[in-house]
Amino acid sequence: MKTRHLLALASTPLLLAAFGVTAVHAATAASPCPSGPFGNPLPSSTLTASKVQGGYNFLEGPVWDAASQTLLLTNMHDGSGPQNVQSADILRFTPATGGFAPFVTNSGSNGLALSRDGKSVIAATHDQRSVSSYDLATGRRTTLAANYQGRLFNSPNDVTVGADGTVYFTDPDFQRADRPDQMSGHTDVFRVRNGVVSLIDSSIREPNGIELSPDGHTLYVGGNASGKVYQYPVNADGSTGARHDFTALGGTDGGTVDCAGNVYQATFGDGKIHVFSPTGQALGVINAGQNTTNAAFGGPDGRTLYITSGRPSDGGDTGDFALYSIRLNVPGWPY
């Protein structure tokens, strides 16, 4: 179950404020965010998103493609074959027409992130227990991370990408299915830079959503089974420092951030997006469906939050997931 986002390194640090009121540098060519200051991102402390379209088995990993003004997202199917592995397709939603269309069939994907140059979508691909890149023009697949020290990952789930191209991803075991465990019972957080995979953390049980702050200095990871969201300082070389608790929150799934650095964290069991300031202050919740898996900002002005949520399958691809959307006050980091 569970997932994305490419985040660029901003030219000056964000000024973090306790209630989501943030002053930020003027937008540059390297940043898709407008200049601040930004106020509270939520029109009220409790909101409900609107359904765009349902009828999908299990939606995950939304990410906005600004070049085409479309949203990419994963639709996962029930497990099949001798090892009960879940297949998946990447869909493309065009808000201008309201249409959904296949982009990559049999993508094997879960969480998605856009590459910094906007030419490919990076995917946590549980079909090959890897991290992959799909060219947006051709759909051609390239493997970015195949294993760690010769051992296959469990089932990479969510991804985020730094401005320098470092890919960070979580590796719970949700989609490992009946394939052998090669991680000795660990569920991990990794990064891959220039083809080299490095371990960030092996002590979080079922790490899931993963996001970078807009300035690229903080990495957030949701511990799906630990009841916490964690943060790590990110160094200039893409490595991370000591882990700290960000907030207590159980059942975490995917998430995103906005241009003010506020954190949007999905929780699978209650159909909600929980919103926190960069200091961990709870700002409010957004309700969407039954079981929320992920969220991403998009739209021409970046102020539309897209959310994937729904009812999981009882077998035979009988799930009923939908895409939801809601307009917010602060534009989001679109990756």
PyMOL commands that set and color helices and strands:
alter all, ss='L'
color gray80, all
select strands_A, chain A and resi 46-48+50-56+59-65+70-80+85-94+99-104+109-114+120-125+130-135+141-145+159-161+167-171+188-193+196-201+207-212+218-223+228-233+244-248+252-257+263-267+272-276+282-287+291-298+304-311+320-327
alter strands_A, ss='S'
color yellow, strands_A
deselect
rebuild
show_as cartoon
